[in-house]
Amino acid sequence: MKKILFLFLAYFAIAINNCTAQTVYITKTGSKYHVENCRYLSESKIPIELKDAIERGYQPCKVCHPSISIDDSKQKQTVYKPRPPNNNNDAHGTRIGCICNDGTRSNATGRGACSHHGGVDHWLYN
């Protein structure tokens, strides 16, 4: 357990040392930092350097996926592309859930499924 904790702390120490000035955004009451166009920034949007956000204990948002180490040449924003609609739903049977884009399983079968997990990767049918 001590080795895992040490590796975790070492990883974040390296990430903090490698950070150059990049602006991320925090909210008045939240504990996460975000990219500029994240949907969770509708109420408040406070700019802060990534290094300062990490030092203050903010965690990256799981929706907008801001980077935790900064190298602008390697920075990549995750973009989820929806699958084309299937016009023949009866061929699959009844929806019983889905797999979200972050790999979690949900029992939701309708609109809004996986809304906090990057959207639906694929639907599950019986």
C-alpha positions in Angstrom: 0.0 0.0 0.0 2.9 2.4 0.8 4.5 1.7 -2.6 1.2 2.6 -4.4 0.8 5.8 -2.4 4.5 6.7 -3.1 4.0 6.1 -6.8 0.8 8.1 -6.9 2.5 11.0 -5.1 5.6 10.8 -7.4 3.4 10.8 -10.5 1.7 14.0 -9.4 5.0 15.6 -8.3 6.4 15.0 -11.8 3.1 16.2 -13.4 3.3 19.5 -11.4 7.0 20.0 -12.3 6.3 19.5 -16.0 3.4 22.0 -16.0 3.8 25.2 -18.0 1.4 28.0 -17.7 -2.0 26.7 -19.0 -5.3 28.1 -18.0 -8.0 25.8 -16.7 -11.2 26.9 -15.0 -12.7 26.2 -11.6 -16.1 27.0 -10.1 -16.9 28.8 -6.8 -18.0 25.6 -5.1 -16.6 22.7 -7.1 -13.6 20.5 -6.5 -12.8 19.9 -10.2 -10.9 21.9 -12.9 -12.3 22.1 -16.4 -11.5 23.2 -20.0 -13.0 26.4 -21.2 -16.1 25.0 -22.9 -17.1 22.4 -20.2 -20.9 22.3 -19.5 -20.2 22.6 -15.8 -19.0 26.1 -16.1 -22.4 27.7 -16.8 -22.7 29.2 -13.3 -19.2 30.4 -12.5 -15.9 30.3 -14.5 -12.8 31.3 -12.6 -9.5 31.1 -14.6 -6.5 29.5 -12.9 -3.2 28.1 -14.0 -3.2 24.3 -14.1 -0.2 24.1 -11.8 -2.1 26.1 -9.1 -5.3 24.1 -9.5 -3.3 20.8 -8.9 -1.5 22.4 -5.9 -4.8 23.4 -4.4 -6.1 19.9 -4.6 -8.5 20.2 -7.6 -9.1 17.1 -9.6 -9.7 16.9 -13.4 -13.3 16.9 -14.5 -14.5 13.5 -15.8 -16.7 15.1 -18.4 -14.4 17.5 -20.3 -11.2 15.6 -19.6 -8.6 18.4 -19.0 -5.0 17.2 -19.1 -3.0 16.7 -15.9 0.4 17.4 -17.4 1.0 20.0 -20.0 2.9 19.7 -23.2 0.9 21.7 -25.7 2.3 19.7 -28.6 0.9 16.5 -27.1 -2.3 17.8 -25.7 -5.3 16.1 -27.1 -9.0 16.9 -26.4 -11.2 13.8 -26.4 -14.1 14.1 -28.8 -16.8 11.6 -28.8 -18.6 10.9 -32.1 -22.1 9.5 -31.9 -22.7 6.3 -33.8 -25.1 6.5 -36.8 -28.7 5.8 -35.9 -30.0 2.3 -36.4 -33.3 2.5 -38.2 -34.0 -1.2 -37.6 -34.3 -1.3 -33.8 -36.5 -4.5 -33.8 -33.6 -6.5 -35.2 -31.8 -6.2 -31.8 -34.6 -6.9 -29.4 -35.3 -4.9 -26.2 -32.7 -2.5 -24.8 -31.5 -3.5 -21.4 -28.7 -1.0 -20.8 -25.6 0.4 -22.3 -21.8 0.8 -22.1 -20.7 4.3 -21.6 -17.7 5.9 -23.4 -15.6 5.7 -20.2 -16.2 2.0 -20.0 -18.8 1.9 -17.2 -22.1 -0.1 -17.6 -25.4 1.6 -17.1 -28.9 0.1 -16.8 -30.4 3.3 -18.4 -32.2 2.6 -21.7 -33.3 6.0 -22.9 -32.2 9.5 -23.6 -29.7 10.9 -21.2 -28.0 7.5 -20.5 -24.3 7.9 -19.7 -24.7 11.7 -19.6 -22.0 12.0 -16.9 -19.7 9.4 -18.6 -19.1 10.9 -22.0 -22.2 9.5 -23.7 -23.2 6.0 -24.8 -20.6 3.9 -26.6 -23.1 1.1 -27.5 -26.4 -0.2 -26.4 -27.0 -3.7 -24.8 -30.0 -5.8 -26.0 -31.5 -9.0 -24.8 
